[in-house]
C-alpha cells in the first residue's frame, strides 16, 4: 500500500478479541456434537472420531479461558 510523503497511515483493523475466539469454540462444540451424531448414525466412525476430537479440544479451550481469564 502506498502513502503520500508526510501522510501517516490510518489505524490498522482491530484484531480478533477473546470473545470472538470463545464464540468460535462454542460453535465448534456444536459442530462436534453434530459430527458425533451423524457419524454414529451413518456408521462413518471417522466422523464420530473427528467430532470427539473437536468437542474435546473445544471443551479444553473453553475451560482454559473461563478459569484463567
C-alpha positions as MATLAB code, in Angstrom:
seq = 'XXXXXXXXXXXXXXXXXXXXXXXXXXXXXXXXXXXXXXXXXXXXXXXXXXXXXXXXXXXXXXXXXXXXX';
ca = [
       0.000    0.000    0.000;
       1.374    3.418   -0.887;
       1.202    6.551    1.201;
       1.996   10.091    0.240;
       5.053   11.720    1.728;
       4.212   13.093    5.143;
       0.900   11.211    5.363;
       0.559    8.841    8.286;
      -1.238    5.550    7.678;
      -4.568    5.046    9.414;
      -5.139    2.751   12.342;
      -4.889   -0.929   11.452;
      -8.015   -3.028   11.628;
      -8.873   -4.392   15.039;
      -7.719   -7.957   15.589;
      -9.998  -10.666   16.899;
     -10.602  -10.384   20.614;
     -11.159  -13.083   23.224;
     -14.942  -13.017   22.762;
     -14.596  -13.961   19.101;
     -12.422  -16.947   19.934;
     -14.864  -18.057   22.628;
     -17.758  -17.859   20.151;
     -15.784  -19.945   17.652;
     -15.057  -22.529   20.372;
     -18.754  -22.752   21.270;
     -19.669  -23.130   17.590;
     -17.031  -25.879   17.277;
     -18.606  -27.613   20.265;
     -21.977  -27.645   18.490;
     -20.435  -28.810   15.204;
     -18.524  -31.569   17.013;
     -21.754  -32.788   18.587;
     -23.342  -32.894   15.139;
     -20.369  -34.819   13.751;
     -20.647  -37.411   16.512;
     -24.377  -37.841   15.984;
     -24.095  -38.046   12.197;
     -21.050  -40.327   12.302;
     -22.589  -42.866   14.664;
     -25.930  -42.803   12.880;
     -24.417  -43.328    9.427;
     -21.698  -45.702   10.692;
     -18.914  -43.400    9.494;
     -16.837  -43.758   12.611;
     -14.070  -41.489   11.337;
     -16.606  -38.659   11.527;
     -17.507  -39.572   15.090;
     -13.799  -39.662   15.976;
     -13.253  -36.272   14.342;
     -16.254  -34.860   16.223;
     -14.962  -36.249   19.510;
     -11.601  -34.582   18.979;
     -13.275  -31.314   18.018;
     -15.506  -31.404   21.089;
     -12.650  -32.258   23.449;
     -10.392  -29.530   22.108;
     -13.240  -27.006   22.298;
     -14.067  -28.005   25.864;
     -10.425  -27.763   26.930;
     -10.138  -24.301   25.377;
     -13.387  -23.090   26.966;
     -12.323  -24.399   30.386;
      -8.902  -22.771   29.994;
     -10.397  -19.406   29.043;
     -13.014  -19.388   31.806;
     -10.558  -20.371   34.544;
      -7.546  -18.273   33.513;
      -9.264  -15.078   32.425;
];
